[in-house]
Amino acid sequence: MRYVKNRKPLSDTSHEDDPLSGVANLFDLSLVFIVAVLMALFAVFADQDILKPNSEWTITKKNDKGELEIITKKNNEIKVQKVTDKKLSGKGTRLGMAYKLDDGRIVYVEDK
């Protein structure tokens, strides 16, 4: 008789047998991942004052095709420029000279 009293009924299933508990754990894991990514982004951009309205910054980005983009922000205006290797032609004015130093740095000197 003691065996019958201590035995749990079959309808009382524990959470370990619940098939949706794994899905809930994946949802929790995805929330933690999203929060971690947001924290990392804010940590990276905190030094550049990306959220201030009067800030100025420049970001270079290379996509999977190898194309280079230059993203610049000045005050409230954001410009995206794509860098290409195509040759251009047309009229223009000379702005100055660029010199490459021995250590690899490039110096630009404006014409007056």
Secondary structure, DSSP 8 states (H G I E B T S, - for coil): -HHHHHS--TT---GGG-TTHHHHHHHHHHHHHHHHHHHHHHHHHTTTTTTSTT-EEEEEEE-TTS-EEEEEEETTEEEEEEE------S-----EEEEE-TTS-EEEEE--
